[in-house]
Amino acid sequence: MATKTAPINMRVEPSVRDIIDAAASLMKLDRTVFIQKAALAEAHEVISNHRDFILAEQAYDAFEQALTAEPIKDKGMNELLNRKSPWE
């Protein structure tokens, strides 16, 4: 099965394009590959920052304890959830 490509078009100031081209040239990449690699690296970073997080040992221990602790029983919440709905 052939790999399909999806176009991404953008307009930038000529000075921005020149800087991108200079950086791409230093990396011996064409503009498209350079932009693709840079955008993909940034996308991975953004996703990682929203999914993974690092805690100091003390903060991790507190987090772990909160996850494993017995849930707090809230009398008001129990009453609310056990109350008949108005349409019942």
PyMOL Python script that loads the backbone (N, CA, C, O; Angstrom):
from pymol import cmd

cmd.read_pdbstr("""\
ATOM      1  N   MET A   1       0.850  -1.177   0.000  1.00  0.00           N
ATOM      2  CA  MET A   1       0.000   0.000   0.000  1.00  0.00           C
ATOM      3  C   MET A   1       0.894   1.239   0.000  1.00  0.00           C
ATOM      4  O   MET A   1       1.837   1.333   0.786  1.00  0.00           O
ATOM      5  N   ALA A   2       0.595   2.179  -0.879  1.00  0.00           N
ATOM      6  CA  ALA A   2       1.386   3.395  -0.999  1.00  0.00           C
ATOM      7  C   ALA A   2       1.105   4.338   0.171  1.00  0.00           C
ATOM      8  O   ALA A   2      -0.014   4.419   0.677  1.00  0.00           O
ATOM      9  N   THR A   3       2.141   5.035   0.576  1.00  0.00           N
ATOM     10  CA  THR A   3       1.983   6.031   1.627  1.00  0.00           C
ATOM     11  C   THR A   3       1.441   7.308   1.009  1.00  0.00           C
ATOM     12  O   THR A   3       1.957   7.794   0.003  1.00  0.00           O
ATOM     13  N   LYS A   4       0.399   7.844   1.622  1.00  0.00           N
ATOM     14  CA  LYS A   4      -0.178   9.086   1.118  1.00  0.00           C
ATOM     15  C   LYS A   4       0.395  10.250   1.912  1.00  0.00           C
ATOM     16  O   LYS A   4       0.770  10.105   3.076  1.00  0.00           O
ATOM     17  N   THR A   5       0.453  11.384   1.275  1.00  0.00           N
ATOM     18  CA  THR A   5       0.915  12.579   1.962  1.00  0.00           C
ATOM     19  C   THR A   5      -0.232  13.571   2.049  1.00  0.00           C
ATOM     20  O   THR A   5      -1.126  13.588   1.203  1.00  0.00           O
ATOM     21  N   ALA A   6      -0.193  14.380   3.067  1.00  0.00           N
ATOM     22  CA  ALA A   6      -1.205  15.409   3.259  1.00  0.00           C
ATOM     23  C   ALA A   6      -0.500  16.761   3.219  1.00  0.00           C
ATOM     24  O   ALA A   6       0.445  16.987   3.975  1.00  0.00           O
ATOM     25  N   PRO A   7      -0.944  17.654   2.354  1.00  0.00           N
ATOM     26  CA  PRO A   7      -0.268  18.951   2.274  1.00  0.00           C
ATOM     27  C   PRO A   7      -0.578  19.840   3.472  1.00  0.00           C
ATOM     28  O   PRO A   7      -1.686  19.834   4.008  1.00  0.00           O
ATOM     29  N   ILE A   8       0.424  20.593   3.869  1.00  0.00           N
ATOM     30  CA  ILE A   8       0.266  21.642   4.882  1.00  0.00           C
ATOM     31  C   ILE A   8       0.885  22.890   4.262  1.00  0.00           C
ATOM     32  O   ILE A   8       2.084  22.929   3.986  1.00  0.00           O
ATOM     33  N   ASN A   9       0.073  23.884   4.051  1.00  0.00           N
ATOM     34  CA  ASN A   9       0.551  25.114   3.424  1.00  0.00           C
ATOM     35  C   ASN A   9       0.543  26.248   4.439  1.00  0.00           C
ATOM     36  O   ASN A   9      -0.348  26.334   5.283  1.00  0.00           O
ATOM     37  N   MET A  10       1.543  27.113   4.347  1.00  0.00           N
ATOM     38  CA  MET A  10       1.575  28.269   5.236  1.00  0.00           C
ATOM     39  C   MET A  10       2.306  29.405   4.548  1.00  0.00           C
ATOM     40  O   MET A  10       3.133  29.195   3.660  1.00  0.00           O
ATOM     41  N   ARG A  11       1.986  30.594   4.975  1.00  0.00           N
ATOM     42  CA  ARG A  11       2.671  31.779   4.471  1.00  0.00           C
ATOM     43  C   ARG A  11       3.468  32.380   5.619  1.00  0.00           C
ATOM     44  O   ARG A  11       2.977  32.501   6.741  1.00  0.00           O
ATOM     45  N   VAL A  12       4.704  32.753   5.319  1.00  0.00           N
ATOM     46  CA  VAL A  12       5.560  33.388   6.317  1.00  0.00           C
ATOM     47  C   VAL A  12       6.259  34.579   5.671  1.00  0.00           C
ATOM     48  O   VAL A  12       6.332  34.692   4.447  1.00  0.00           O
ATOM     49  N   GLU A  13       6.764  35.450   6.513  1.00  0.00           N
ATOM     50  CA  GLU A  13       7.558  36.580   6.019  1.00  0.00           C
ATOM     51  C   GLU A  13       8.826  36.029   5.356  1.00  0.00           C
ATOM     52  O   GLU A  13       9.354  35.002   5.782  1.00  0.00           O
ATOM     53  N   PRO A  14       9.303  36.701   4.330  1.00  0.00           N
ATOM     54  CA  PRO A  14      10.548  36.241   3.684  1.00  0.00           C
ATOM     55  C   PRO A  14      11.714  36.093   4.662  1.00  0.00           C
ATOM     56  O   PRO A  14      12.539  35.192   4.510  1.00  0.00           O
ATOM     57  N   SER A  15      11.786  36.965   5.655  1.00  0.00           N
ATOM     58  CA  SER A  15      12.886  36.867   6.631  1.00  0.00           C
ATOM     59  C   SER A  15      12.784  35.586   7.450  1.00  0.00           C
ATOM     60  O   SER A  15      13.803  34.989   7.800  1.00  0.00           O
ATOM     61  N   VAL A  16      11.555  35.159   7.758  1.00  0.00           N
ATOM     62  CA  VAL A  16      11.353  33.904   8.491  1.00  0.00           C
ATOM     63  C   VAL A  16      11.781  32.731   7.615  1.00  0.00           C
ATOM     64  O   VAL A  16      12.471  31.822   8.077  1.00  0.00           O
ATOM     65  N   ARG A  17      11.368  32.755   6.348  1.00  0.00           N
ATOM     66  CA  ARG A  17      11.759  31.696   5.419  1.00  0.00           C
ATOM     67  C   ARG A  17      13.269  31.621   5.287  1.00  0.00           C
ATOM     68  O   ARG A  17      13.838  30.530   5.228  1.00  0.00           O
ATOM     69  N   ASP A  18      13.923  32.779   5.241  1.00  0.00           N
ATOM     70  CA  ASP A  18      15.386  32.794   5.096  1.00  0.00           C
ATOM     71  C   ASP A  18      16.072  32.162   6.302  1.00  0.00           C
ATOM     72  O   ASP A  18      17.047  31.426   6.148  1.00  0.00           O
ATOM     73  N   ILE A  19      15.573  32.444   7.489  1.00  0.00           N
ATOM     74  CA  ILE A  19      16.151  31.844   8.696  1.00  0.00           C
ATOM     75  C   ILE A  19      15.932  30.340   8.696  1.00  0.00           C
ATOM     76  O   ILE A  19      16.842  29.578   9.020  1.00  0.00           O
ATOM     77  N   ILE A  20      14.722  29.908   8.332  1.00  0.00           N
ATOM     78  CA  ILE A  20      14.429  28.470   8.251  1.00  0.00           C
ATOM     79  C   ILE A  20      15.335  27.804   7.234  1.00  0.00           C
ATOM     80  O   ILE A  20      15.888  26.735   7.491  1.00  0.00           O
ATOM     81  N   ASP A  21      15.488  28.439   6.074  1.00  0.00           N
ATOM     82  CA  ASP A  21      16.358  27.873   5.037  1.00  0.00           C
ATOM     83  C   ASP A  21      17.802  27.780   5.501  1.00  0.00           C
ATOM     84  O   ASP A  21      18.484  26.799   5.205  1.00  0.00           O
ATOM     85  N   ALA A  22      18.280  28.796   6.231  1.00  0.00           N
ATOM     86  CA  ALA A  22      19.659  28.765   6.725  1.00  0.00           C
ATOM     87  C   ALA A  22      19.848  27.622   7.716  1.00  0.00           C
ATOM     88  O   ALA A  22      20.849  26.908   7.664  1.00  0.00           O
ATOM     89  N   ALA A  23      18.880  27.452   8.623  1.00  0.00           N
ATOM     90  CA  ALA A  23      18.975  26.368   9.609  1.00  0.00           C
ATOM     91  C   ALA A  23      18.876  25.008   8.919  1.00  0.00           C
ATOM     92  O   ALA A  23      19.610  24.081   9.262  1.00  0.00           O
ATOM     93  N   ALA A  24      17.977  24.890   7.958  1.00  0.00           N
ATOM     94  CA  ALA A  24      17.826  23.627   7.224  1.00  0.00           C
ATOM     95  C   ALA A  24      19.116  23.285   6.486  1.00  0.00           C
ATOM     96  O   ALA A  24      19.541  22.130   6.453  1.00  0.00           O
ATOM     97  N   SER A  25      19.723  24.295   5.902  1.00  0.00           N
ATOM     98  CA  SER A  25      20.974  24.084   5.173  1.00  0.00           C
ATOM     99  C   SER A  25      22.076  23.595   6.113  1.00  0.00           C
ATOM    100  O   SER A  25      22.843  22.698   5.763  1.00  0.00           O
ATOM    101  N   LEU A  26      22.152  24.189   7.309  1.00  0.00           N
ATOM    102  CA  LEU A  26      23.154  23.748   8.282  1.00  0.00           C
ATOM    103  C   LEU A  26      22.954  22.290   8.681  1.00  0.00           C
ATOM    104  O   LEU A  26      23.913  21.572   8.963  1.00  0.00           O
ATOM    105  N   MET A  27      21.687  21.865   8.700  1.00  0.00           N
ATOM    106  CA  MET A  27      21.378  20.474   9.051  1.00  0.00           C
ATOM    107  C   MET A  27      21.411  19.558   7.828  1.00  0.00           C
ATOM    108  O   MET A  27      21.192  18.352   7.940  1.00  0.00           O
ATOM    109  N   LYS A  28      21.686  20.143   6.657  1.00  0.00           N
ATOM    110  CA  LYS A  28      21.710  19.410   5.388  1.00  0.00           C
ATOM    111  C   LYS A  28      20.351  18.757   5.102  1.00  0.00           C
ATOM    112  O   LYS A  28      20.267  17.602   4.686  1.00  0.00           O
ATOM    113  N   LEU A  29      19.292  19.542   5.341  1.00  0.00           N
ATOM    114  CA  LEU A  29      17.929  19.100   5.089  1.00  0.00           C
ATOM    115  C   LEU A  29      17.253  20.101   4.167  1.00  0.00           C
ATOM    116  O   LEU A  29      17.636  21.270   4.116  1.00  0.00           O
ATOM    117  N   ASP A  30      16.250  19.640   3.442  1.00  0.00           N
ATOM    118  CA  ASP A  30      15.482  20.623   2.685  1.00  0.00           C
ATOM    119  C   ASP A  30      14.468  21.278   3.623  1.00  0.00           C
ATOM    120  O   ASP A  30      14.221  20.789   4.725  1.00  0.00           O
ATOM    121  N   ARG A  31      13.892  22.374   3.178  1.00  0.00           N
ATOM    122  CA  ARG A  31      12.986  23.158   4.017  1.00  0.00           C
ATOM    123  C   ARG A  31      11.827  22.320   4.539  1.00  0.00           C
ATOM    124  O   ARG A  31      11.487  22.401   5.719  1.00  0.00           O
ATOM    125  N   THR A  32      11.225  21.525   3.679  1.00  0.00           N
ATOM    126  CA  THR A  32      10.065  20.726   4.080  1.00  0.00           C
ATOM    127  C   THR A  32      10.418  19.745   5.190  1.00  0.00           C
ATOM    128  O   THR A  32       9.701  19.643   6.186  1.00  0.00           O
ATOM    129  N   VAL A  33      11.507  19.033   5.023  1.00  0.00           N
ATOM    130  CA  VAL A  33      11.920  18.057   6.037  1.00  0.00           C
ATOM    131  C   VAL A  33      12.279  18.769   7.334  1.00  0.00           C
ATOM    132  O   VAL A  33      11.928  18.297   8.415  1.00  0.00           O
ATOM    133  N   PHE A  34      12.975  19.898   7.238  1.00  0.00           N
ATOM    134  CA  PHE A  34      13.348  20.653   8.434  1.00  0.00           C
ATOM    135  C   PHE A  34      12.112  21.104   9.203  1.00  0.00           C
ATOM    136  O   PHE A  34      12.032  20.924  10.418  1.00  0.00           O
ATOM    137  N   ILE A  35      11.147  21.692   8.494  1.00  0.00           N
ATOM    138  CA  ILE A  35       9.928  22.161   9.157  1.00  0.00           C
ATOM    139  C   ILE A  35       9.152  20.988   9.736  1.00  0.00           C
ATOM    140  O   ILE A  35       8.627  21.076  10.846  1.00  0.00           O
ATOM    141  N   GLN A  36       9.077  19.892   8.992  1.00  0.00           N
ATOM    142  CA  GLN A  36       8.354  18.718   9.475  1.00  0.00           C
ATOM    143  C   GLN A  36       8.984  18.177  10.753  1.00  0.00           C
ATOM    144  O   GLN A  36       8.275  17.867  11.710  1.00  0.00           O
ATOM    145  N   LYS A  37      10.309  18.062  10.775  1.00  0.00           N
ATOM    146  CA  LYS A  37      10.989  17.546  11.966  1.00  0.00           C
ATOM    147  C   LYS A  37      10.795  18.483  13.157  1.00  0.00           C
ATOM    148  O   LYS A  37      10.551  18.027  14.274  1.00  0.00           O
ATOM    149  N   ALA A  38      10.902  19.788  12.917  1.00  0.00           N
ATOM    150  CA  ALA A  38      10.752  20.758  14.002  1.00  0.00           C
ATOM    151  C   ALA A  38       9.323  20.747  14.541  1.00  0.00           C
ATOM    152  O   ALA A  38       9.114  20.763  15.754  1.00  0.00           O
ATOM    153  N   ALA A  39       8.357  20.720  13.652  1.00  0.00           N
ATOM    154  CA  ALA A  39       6.956  20.719  14.087  1.00  0.00           C
ATOM    155  C   ALA A  39       6.618  19.430  14.818  1.00  0.00           C
ATOM    156  O   ALA A  39       5.909  19.454  15.824  1.00  0.00           O
ATOM    157  N   LEU A  40       7.115  18.313  14.326  1.00  0.00           N
ATOM    158  CA  LEU A  40       6.836  17.028  14.964  1.00  0.00           C
ATOM    159  C   LEU A  40       7.475  16.958  16.353  1.00  0.00           C
ATOM    160  O   LEU A  40       6.860  16.458  17.295  1.00  0.00           O
ATOM    161  N   ALA A  41       8.702  17.456  16.482  1.00  0.00           N
ATOM    162  CA  ALA A  41       9.360  17.467  17.794  1.00  0.00           C
ATOM    163  C   ALA A  41       8.564  18.332  18.776  1.00  0.00           C
ATOM    164  O   ALA A  41       8.373  17.944  19.928  1.00  0.00           O
ATOM    165  N   GLU A  42       8.105  19.488  18.330  1.00  0.00           N
ATOM    166  CA  GLU A  42       7.318  20.370  19.193  1.00  0.00           C
ATOM    167  C   GLU A  42       5.990  19.724  19.557  1.00  0.00           C
ATOM    168  O   GLU A  42       5.543  19.829  20.700  1.00  0.00           O
ATOM    169  N   ALA A  43       5.354  19.059  18.601  1.00  0.00           N
ATOM    170  CA  ALA A  43       4.078  18.384  18.862  1.00  0.00           C
ATOM    171  C   ALA A  43       4.258  17.289  19.912  1.00  0.00           C
ATOM    172  O   ALA A  43       3.436  17.159  20.819  1.00  0.00           O
ATOM    173  N   HIS A  44       5.315  16.509  19.795  1.00  0.00           N
ATOM    174  CA  HIS A  44       5.592  15.466  20.790  1.00  0.00           C
ATOM    175  C   HIS A  44       5.819  16.085  22.163  1.00  0.00           C
ATOM    176  O   HIS A  44       5.348  15.557  23.170  1.00  0.00           O
ATOM    177  N   GLU A  45       6.535  17.193  22.205  1.00  0.00           N
ATOM    178  CA  GLU A  45       6.811  17.872  23.476  1.00  0.00           C
ATOM    179  C   GLU A  45       5.514  18.357  24.121  1.00  0.00           C
ATOM    180  O   GLU A  45       5.309  18.166  25.320  1.00  0.00           O
ATOM    181  N   VAL A  46       4.646  18.977  23.340  1.00  0.00           N
ATOM    182  CA  VAL A  46       3.376  19.480  23.866  1.00  0.00           C
ATOM    183  C   VAL A  46       2.532  18.331  24.397  1.00  0.00           C
ATOM    184  O   VAL A  46       1.982  18.422  25.495  1.00  0.00           O
ATOM    185  N   ILE A  47       2.426  17.258  23.632  1.00  0.00           N
ATOM    186  CA  ILE A  47       1.635  16.098  24.061  1.00  0.00           C
ATOM    187  C   ILE A  47       2.226  15.490  25.326  1.00  0.00           C
ATOM    188  O   ILE A  47       1.497  15.145  26.256  1.00  0.00           O
ATOM    189  N   SER A  48       3.533  15.360  25.355  1.00  0.00           N
ATOM    190  CA  SER A  48       4.197  14.798  26.532  1.00  0.00           C
ATOM    191  C   SER A  48       3.958  15.658  27.765  1.00  0.00           C
ATOM    192  O   SER A  48       3.725  15.133  28.854  1.00  0.00           O
ATOM    193  N   ASN A  49       4.013  16.966  27.601  1.00  0.00           N
ATOM    194  CA  ASN A  49       3.799  17.861  28.741  1.00  0.00           C
ATOM    195  C   ASN A  49       2.385  17.802  29.277  1.00  0.00           C
ATOM    196  O   ASN A  49       2.142  18.157  30.430  1.00  0.00           O
ATOM    197  N   HIS A  50       1.463  17.365  28.465  1.00  0.00           N
ATOM    198  CA  HIS A  50       0.080  17.254  28.913  1.00  0.00           C
ATOM    199  C   HIS A  50      -0.262  15.849  29.399  1.00  0.00           C
ATOM    200  O   HIS A  50      -1.323  15.637  29.985  1.00  0.00           O
ATOM    201  N   ARG A  51       0.613  14.906  29.163  1.00  0.00           N
ATOM    202  CA  ARG A  51       0.347  13.520  29.539  1.00  0.00           C
ATOM    203  C   ARG A  51       1.258  13.051  30.660  1.00  0.00           C
ATOM    204  O   ARG A  51       0.801  12.383  31.588  1.00  0.00           O
ATOM    205  N   ASP A  52       2.511  13.382  30.590  1.00  0.00           N
ATOM    206  CA  ASP A  52       3.501  12.928  31.566  1.00  0.00           C
ATOM    207  C   ASP A  52       3.891  14.091  32.470  1.00  0.00           C
ATOM    208  O   ASP A  52       3.924  15.243  32.038  1.00  0.00           O
ATOM    209  N   PHE A  53       4.181  13.782  33.703  1.00  0.00           N
ATOM    210  CA  PHE A  53       4.689  14.813  34.594  1.00  0.00           C
ATOM    211  C   PHE A  53       5.668  14.169  35.562  1.00  0.00           C
ATOM    212  O   PHE A  53       5.588  12.977  35.857  1.00  0.00           O
ATOM    213  N   ILE A  54       6.584  14.978  36.044  1.00  0.00           N
ATOM    214  CA  ILE A  54       7.626  14.499  36.947  1.00  0.00           C
ATOM    215  C   ILE A  54       7.432  15.172  38.300  1.00  0.00           C
ATOM    216  O   ILE A  54       7.232  16.383  38.385  1.00  0.00           O
ATOM    217  N   LEU A  55       7.493  14.373  39.344  1.00  0.00           N
ATOM    218  CA  LEU A  55       7.336  14.893  40.697  1.00  0.00           C
ATOM    219  C   LEU A  55       8.583  14.591  41.509  1.00  0.00           C
ATOM    220  O   LEU A  55       9.254  13.580  41.302  1.00  0.00           O
ATOM    221  N   ALA A  56       8.876  15.487  42.435  1.00  0.00           N
ATOM    222  CA  ALA A  56       9.931  15.215  43.410  1.00  0.00           C
ATOM    223  C   ALA A  56       9.468  14.024  44.259  1.00  0.00           C
ATOM    224  O   ALA A  56       8.274  13.729  44.314  1.00  0.00           O
ATOM    225  N   GLU A  57      10.393  13.356  44.905  1.00  0.00           N
ATOM    226  CA  GLU A  57      10.068  12.135  45.648  1.00  0.00           C
ATOM    227  C   GLU A  57       8.977  12.367  46.693  1.00  0.00           C
ATOM    228  O   GLU A  57       8.057  11.558  46.818  1.00  0.00           O
ATOM    229  N   GLN A  58       9.073  13.456  47.437  1.00  0.00           N
ATOM    230  CA  GLN A  58       8.085  13.737  48.476  1.00  0.00           C
ATOM    231  C   GLN A  58       6.707  13.995  47.857  1.00  0.00           C
ATOM    232  O   GLN A  58       5.696  13.519  48.374  1.00  0.00           O
ATOM    233  N   ALA A  59       6.666  14.737  46.767  1.00  0.00           N
ATOM    234  CA  ALA A  59       5.391  15.009  46.090  1.00  0.00           C
ATOM    235  C   ALA A  59       4.821  13.731  45.493  1.00  0.00           C
ATOM    236  O   ALA A  59       3.609  13.517  45.518  1.00  0.00           O
ATOM    237  N   TYR A  60       5.700  12.872  44.950  1.00  0.00           N
ATOM    238  CA  TYR A  60       5.234  11.605  44.392  1.00  0.00           C
ATOM    239  C   TYR A  60       4.635  10.723  45.490  1.00  0.00           C
ATOM    240  O   TYR A  60       3.594  10.097  45.290  1.00  0.00           O
ATOM    241  N   ASP A  61       5.288  10.678  46.635  1.00  0.00           N
ATOM    242  CA  ASP A  61       4.768   9.876  47.749  1.00  0.00           C
ATOM    243  C   ASP A  61       3.387  10.366  48.174  1.00  0.00           C
ATOM    244  O   ASP A  61       2.495   9.559  48.435  1.00  0.00           O
ATOM    245  N   ALA A  62       3.207  11.687  48.244  1.00  0.00           N
ATOM    246  CA  ALA A  62       1.902  12.245  48.607  1.00  0.00           C
ATOM    247  C   ALA A  62       0.861  11.914  47.540  1.00  0.00           C
ATOM    248  O   ALA A  62      -0.283  11.590  47.861  1.00  0.00           O
ATOM    249  N   PHE A  63       1.256  11.995  46.280  1.00  0.00           N
ATOM    250  CA  PHE A  63       0.360  11.662  45.167  1.00  0.00           C
ATOM    251  C   PHE A  63      -0.045  10.191  45.234  1.00  0.00           C
ATOM    252  O   PHE A  63      -1.222   9.857  45.096  1.00  0.00           O
ATOM    253  N   GLU A  64       0.924   9.326  45.445  1.00  0.00           N
ATOM    254  CA  GLU A  64       0.672   7.882  45.547  1.00  0.00           C
ATOM    255  C   GLU A  64      -0.265   7.573  46.719  1.00  0.00           C
ATOM    256  O   GLU A  64      -1.173   6.750  46.601  1.00  0.00           O
ATOM    257  N   GLN A  65      -0.033   8.236  47.832  1.00  0.00           N
ATOM    258  CA  GLN A  65      -0.868   8.033  49.017  1.00  0.00           C
ATOM    259  C   GLN A  65      -2.307   8.480  48.735  1.00  0.00           C
ATOM    260  O   GLN A  65      -3.255   7.806  49.138  1.00  0.00           O
ATOM    261  N   ALA A  66      -2.468   9.602  48.052  1.00  0.00           N
ATOM    262  CA  ALA A  66      -3.810  10.090  47.720  1.00  0.00           C
ATOM    263  C   ALA A  66      -4.530   9.117  46.791  1.00  0.00           C
ATOM    264  O   ALA A  66      -5.743   8.937  46.896  1.00  0.00           O
ATOM    265  N   LEU A  67      -3.789   8.494  45.887  1.00  0.00           N
ATOM    266  CA  LEU A  67      -4.408   7.539  44.954  1.00  0.00           C
ATOM    267  C   LEU A  67      -4.846   6.251  45.641  1.00  0.00           C
ATOM    268  O   LEU A  67      -5.849   5.647  45.260  1.00  0.00           O
ATOM    269  N   THR A  68      -4.099   5.837  46.645  1.00  0.00           N
ATOM    270  CA  THR A  68      -4.391   4.550  47.291  1.00  0.00           C
ATOM    271  C   THR A  68      -5.258   4.689  48.541  1.00  0.00           C
ATOM    272  O   THR A  68      -5.713   3.683  49.085  1.00  0.00           O
ATOM    273  N   ALA A  69      -5.492   5.904  49.000  1.00  0.00           N
ATOM    274  CA  ALA A  69      -6.287   6.121  50.215  1.00  0.00           C
ATOM    275  C   ALA A  69      -7.756   5.761  49.969  1.00  0.00           C
ATOM    276  O   ALA A  69      -8.260   5.838  48.848  1.00  0.00           O
ATOM    277  N   GLU A  70      -8.411   5.371  51.046  1.00  0.00           N
ATOM    278  CA  GLU A  70      -9.856   5.113  50.975  1.00  0.00           C
ATOM    279  C   GLU A  70     -10.570   6.400  50.593  1.00  0.00           C
ATOM    280  O   GLU A  70     -10.218   7.471  51.086  1.00  0.00           O
ATOM    281  N   PRO A  71     -11.562   6.311  49.726  1.00  0.00           N
ATOM    282  CA  PRO A  71     -12.298   7.525  49.375  1.00  0.00           C
ATOM    283  C   PRO A  71     -13.025   8.089  50.592  1.00  0.00           C
ATOM    284  O   PRO A  71     -13.481   7.347  51.461  1.00  0.00           O
ATOM    285  N   ILE A  72     -13.122   9.385  50.636  1.00  0.00           N
ATOM    286  CA  ILE A  72     -13.840  10.053  51.732  1.00  0.00           C
ATOM    287  C   ILE A  72     -15.325   9.929  51.451  1.00  0.00           C
ATOM    288  O   ILE A  72     -15.795  10.234  50.355  1.00  0.00           O
ATOM    289  N   LYS A  73     -16.062   9.474  52.467  1.00  0.00           N
ATOM    290  CA  LYS A  73     -17.507   9.325  52.303  1.00  0.00           C
ATOM    291  C   LYS A  73     -18.164  10.660  52.615  1.00  0.00           C
ATOM    292  O   LYS A  73     -17.975  11.232  53.689  1.00  0.00           O
ATOM    293  N   ASP A  74     -18.927  11.133  51.668  1.00  0.00           N
ATOM    294  CA  ASP A  74     -19.607  12.413  51.812  1.00  0.00           C
ATOM    295  C   ASP A  74     -21.098  12.144  51.979  1.00  0.00           C
ATOM    296  O   ASP A  74     -21.767  11.701  51.045  1.00  0.00           O
ATOM    297  N   LYS A  75     -21.606  12.414  53.170  1.00  0.00           N
ATOM    298  CA  LYS A  75     -22.993  12.122  53.491  1.00  0.00           C
ATOM    299  C   LYS A  75     -23.940  12.828  52.517  1.00  0.00           C
ATOM    300  O   LYS A  75     -24.895  12.226  52.027  1.00  0.00           O
ATOM    301  N   GLY A  76     -23.673  14.094  52.243  1.00  0.00           N
ATOM    302  CA  GLY A  76     -24.521  14.852  51.324  1.00  0.00           C
ATOM    303  C   GLY A  76     -24.531  14.258  49.926  1.00  0.00           C
ATOM    304  O   GLY A  76     -25.575  14.215  49.275  1.00  0.00           O
ATOM    305  N   MET A  77     -23.381  13.803  49.463  1.00  0.00           N
ATOM    306  CA  MET A  77     -23.296  13.204  48.128  1.00  0.00           C
ATOM    307  C   MET A  77     -24.056  11.885  48.103  1.00  0.00           C
ATOM    308  O   MET A  77     -24.761  11.594  47.137  1.00  0.00           O
ATOM    309  N   ASN A  78     -23.917  11.083  49.161  1.00  0.00           N
ATOM    310  CA  ASN A  78     -24.665   9.818  49.227  1.00  0.00           C
ATOM    311  C   ASN A  78     -26.165  10.072  49.191  1.00  0.00           C
ATOM    312  O   ASN A  78     -26.897   9.373  48.491  1.00  0.00           O
ATOM    313  N   GLU A  79     -26.631  11.078  49.949  1.00  0.00           N
ATOM    314  CA  GLU A  79     -28.059  11.408  49.953  1.00  0.00           C
ATOM    315  C   GLU A  79     -28.516  11.859  48.571  1.00  0.00           C
ATOM    316  O   GLU A  79     -29.582  11.462  48.099  1.00  0.00           O
ATOM    317  N   LEU A  80     -27.715  12.677  47.938  1.00  0.00           N
ATOM    318  CA  LEU A  80     -28.062  13.164  46.594  1.00  0.00           C
ATOM    319  C   LEU A  80     -28.169  12.018  45.599  1.00  0.00           C
ATOM    320  O   LEU A  80     -29.120  11.957  44.820  1.00  0.00           O
ATOM    321  N   LEU A  81     -27.212  11.123  45.620  1.00  0.00           N
ATOM    322  CA  LEU A  81     -27.207  10.021  44.656  1.00  0.00           C
ATOM    323  C   LEU A  81     -28.298   8.991  44.937  1.00  0.00           C
ATOM    324  O   LEU A  81     -28.718   8.272  44.031  1.00  0.00           O
ATOM    325  N   ASN A  82     -28.757   8.916  46.177  1.00  0.00           N
ATOM    326  CA  ASN A  82     -29.809   7.963  46.523  1.00  0.00           C
ATOM    327  C   ASN A  82     -31.207   8.573  46.462  1.00  0.00           C
ATOM    328  O   ASN A  82     -32.199   7.864  46.635  1.00  0.00           O
ATOM    329  N   ARG A  83     -31.292   9.867  46.221  1.00  0.00           N
ATOM    330  CA  ARG A  83     -32.570  10.567  46.151  1.00  0.00           C
ATOM    331  C   ARG A  83     -33.282  10.211  44.842  1.00  0.00           C
ATOM    332  O   ARG A  83     -32.647  10.087  43.794  1.00  0.00           O
ATOM    333  N   LYS A  84     -34.596  10.049  44.913  1.00  0.00           N
ATOM    334  CA  LYS A  84     -35.375   9.788  43.698  1.00  0.00           C
ATOM    335  C   LYS A  84     -35.376  11.040  42.833  1.00  0.00           C
ATOM    336  O   LYS A  84     -35.417  12.162  43.338  1.00  0.00           O
ATOM    337  N   SER A  85     -35.332  10.833  41.548  1.00  0.00           N
ATOM    338  CA  SER A  85     -35.431  11.944  40.609  1.00  0.00           C
ATOM    339  C   SER A  85     -36.854  12.500  40.626  1.00  0.00           C
ATOM    340  O   SER A  85     -37.793  11.753  40.901  1.00  0.00           O
ATOM    341  N   PRO A  86     -37.036  13.768  40.344  1.00  0.00           N
ATOM    342  CA  PRO A  86     -38.386  14.356  40.362  1.00  0.00           C
ATOM    343  C   PRO A  86     -39.358  13.664  39.405  1.00  0.00           C
ATOM    344  O   PRO A  86     -40.565  13.661  39.648  1.00  0.00           O
ATOM    345  N   TRP A  87     -38.853  13.086  38.337  1.00  0.00           N
ATOM    346  CA  TRP A  87     -39.748  12.455  37.352  1.00  0.00           C
ATOM    347  C   TRP A  87     -40.041  10.983  37.676  1.00  0.00           C
ATOM    348  O   TRP A  87     -40.795  10.324  36.961  1.00  0.00           O
ATOM    349  N   GLU A  88     -39.440  10.477  38.758  1.00  0.00           N
ATOM    350  CA  GLU A  88     -39.708   9.083  39.132  1.00  0.00           C
ATOM    351  C   GLU A  88     -40.925   8.984  40.020  1.00  0.00           C
ATOM    352  O   GLU A  88     -41.301   7.887  40.433  1.00  0.00           O
TER     353      GLU A  88
END
""", "prot")
cmd.dss("prot")
cmd.show_as("cartoon", "prot")
cmd.util.cbc("prot")
cmd.orient("prot")
